[in-house]
């Protein structure tokens, strides 16, 4: 059974930082791509950042320069360091592991709230 488990969410003030982590279990081969997506209230789920097994990264324009995605292929983990957080970053953040369009997996999500 493939499972992705996120951790690290919580409440933070604007300008603050959080680090999200995701651990994959039950997999035989590393994911070709891992990533973070988020869904804010009343909005569709959207890309935050992705990283390939060769450490090629892609970021949404809204988080470039503030967020950093990283992965450890040996440990099957992916992290998201979030700096200079803004209220509009408030969302449920989901971890994703991807082999192909027919084989992709999601975590349960972790809440990030940026508020004074």
CORSUL-V727944 format. One record per backbone hydrogen bond with DSSP energy under -1.0 kcal/mol. CO is the residue of the C=O (numbers start at 1). NH is the residue of the N-H. E is the energy in kcal/mol with one decimal. If there is no record, write none. Layout:
co=CO nh=NH e=E
co=CO nh=NH e=E
//
This chain:
co=3 nh=25 e=-2.4
co=5 nh=23 e=-2.0
co=7 nh=21 e=-2.6
co=10 nh=113 e=-2.6
co=12 nh=115 e=-2.0
co=13 nh=16 e=-2.3
co=16 nh=85 e=-2.3
co=18 nh=82 e=-3.4
co=20 nh=80 e=-2.5
co=21 nh=7 e=-2.2
co=22 nh=78 e=-2.0
co=23 nh=5 e=-2.0
co=25 nh=3 e=-2.3
co=32 nh=53 e=-1.7
co=33 nh=98 e=-2.6
co=34 nh=51 e=-2.9
co=35 nh=96 e=-2.5
co=36 nh=48 e=-2.4
co=36 nh=49 e=-1.8
co=37 nh=94 e=-3.4
co=38 nh=46 e=-2.7
co=39 nh=92 e=-2.2
co=40 nh=43 e=-2.3
co=46 nh=38 e=-2.4
co=48 nh=60 e=-2.5
co=49 nh=36 e=-2.9
co=50 nh=58 e=-2.0
co=51 nh=34 e=-2.6
co=52 nh=55 e=-2.0
co=56 nh=52 e=-2.2
co=58 nh=50 e=-2.3
co=60 nh=63 e=-1.8
co=63 nh=66 e=-2.2
co=63 nh=67 e=-2.2
co=66 nh=83 e=-1.6
co=68 nh=81 e=-3.0
co=70 nh=79 e=-2.7
co=72 nh=76 e=-1.3
co=72 nh=77 e=-1.6
co=76 nh=24 e=-2.6
co=77 nh=72 e=-2.2
co=78 nh=22 e=-1.5
co=79 nh=70 e=-1.9
co=80 nh=20 e=-2.8
co=81 nh=68 e=-2.3
co=82 nh=18 e=-2.1
co=85 nh=15 e=-3.3
co=86 nh=89 e=-2.2
co=87 nh=90 e=-1.8
co=91 nh=112 e=-2.6
co=92 nh=39 e=-2.1
co=93 nh=110 e=-2.0
co=94 nh=37 e=-2.5
co=95 nh=107 e=-2.2
co=96 nh=35 e=-2.2
co=97 nh=105 e=-3.1
co=98 nh=32 e=-1.3
co=98 nh=33 e=-1.7
co=100 nh=103 e=-1.5
co=103 nh=99 e=-3.0
co=103 nh=100 e=-1.5
co=105 nh=97 e=-2.2
co=110 nh=93 e=-3.0
co=112 nh=91 e=-2.0
co=113 nh=12 e=-2.6
//
